[in-house]
Structures are given as structure tokens and as C-alpha cells.
Amino acid sequence: MKDQTGSRQTTQGPKSQTTPRGQFLNKKQLAALLGLSIFTIDSWVSQRREIPFVKMGKRVKFATEDVMEWIEKNKQYPIP
């Protein structure tokens, strides 16, 4: 957005803890997020196991919302 002088305004609101709906990660981004190799992500996709994914033509994408749900579902807590 531009102000009256024609300069670009940048607004930075508070960072949200929620992830936006409808955003997707590619294999490289997912591997970086989870601290895994792309090879591991490829293995999971080819075996159709672990994490949900979406095929978009030849590309494989991971819905951010699904990834966060998968992480929550797979959390392990210590035994008191």
C-alpha cells in the first residue's frame, strides 16, 4: 500500500501462532521444518505413510494445516 507521498508503507502486525489455511509446503520446505532429509520425505510419499500429502500434477505438496495436525498427533510426552 502507498501513502500520500507515494512511498510504500510496510505494516508488520503481531506474529500469529496459527498457520494460514490453504498454504502448502514443498518437500524441501517440509524436510527443513521437520529436520529430516528430502530422501526420508520421498520415502514416506512413495510408501504413502506418515504424513498426508497432495499431488498437484507431478508435484507433491503438504498442506501446512495437515503438517501441524500431524505434528500434534505424533507428540510423545514423558511418563511422570
matplotlib code that plots the C-alpha trace (Angstrom):
import matplotlib.pyplot as plt

x = [0.0, 1.3, 0.9, 0.2, 3.9, 3.9, 6.2, 5.4, 4.1, 5.0, 2.9, 4.0, 1.4, 1.9, 3.1, 0.4, 0.9, -1.7, -0.8, -2.8, -5.2, -4.6, -0.8, 1.4, 5.0, 7.1, 9.4, 12.4, 10.5, 8.9, 12.3, 13.8, 10.8, 11.0, 14.8, 14.6, 16.2, 14.4, 15.1, 13.1, 10.2, 10.4, 10.3, 7.2, 5.4, 6.3, 5.1, 2.0, 2.8, 3.3, 2.4, -0.6, 0.2, -1.5, -0.5, -0.6, 0.3, 3.7, 4.4, 3.8, 2.7, 2.0, -0.8, 0.6, -2.6, -2.2, 1.5, 0.8, -2.0, 0.3, 3.0, 0.5, -0.9, 2.6, 3.9, 5.2, 5.1, 7.4, 5.9, 5.6]
y = [0.0, 3.5, 6.6, 10.1, 10.7, 7.7, 5.8, 2.2, 1.5, -1.6, -2.8, -5.6, -6.8, -9.2, -12.6, -15.2, -18.7, -20.1, -21.2, -19.8, -22.1, -23.0, -22.7, -25.6, -26.7, -28.5, -31.4, -29.2, -26.9, -29.8, -31.5, -28.3, -27.8, -31.3, -31.6, -34.6, -35.4, -35.0, -38.7, -39.5, -37.3, -39.1, -42.5, -41.5, -40.2, -43.3, -45.6, -43.4, -43.4, -41.0, -37.5, -36.5, -35.0, -33.7, -34.5, -31.4, -32.8, -34.3, -32.2, -33.3, -30.6, -30.7, -28.6, -26.5, -27.2, -31.0, -30.9, -29.0, -31.5, -34.4, -32.9, -32.5, -36.0, -37.6, -35.8, -38.0, -36.9, -38.2, -40.6, -38.9]
z = [0.0, -0.7, 1.4, 0.2, -0.7, -2.9, -0.6, 0.2, 3.6, 5.4, 8.3, 10.5, 12.8, 15.7, 14.6, 14.9, 16.2, 13.8, 10.4, 7.4, 5.7, 2.1, 2.2, 1.1, 1.6, -0.9, 0.0, 0.7, 3.0, 4.9, 5.3, 6.7, 9.0, 10.4, 10.4, 8.0, 4.7, 1.4, 0.9, 4.0, 2.8, -0.6, 1.1, 3.1, 0.0, -2.2, 0.6, 1.3, 5.0, 7.8, 6.7, 4.5, 1.1, -2.0, -5.6, -7.9, -11.3, -10.8, -7.7, -4.2, -1.7, 2.0, 3.5, 6.3, 8.4, 7.9, 8.8, 12.1, 12.9, 12.2, 14.5, 17.3, 16.8, 17.0, 20.1, 22.8, 26.4, 29.2, 31.7, 35.1]

ax = plt.figure().add_subplot(projection="3d")
ax.plot(x, y, z, "-o")
ax.set_aspect("equal")
plt.show()
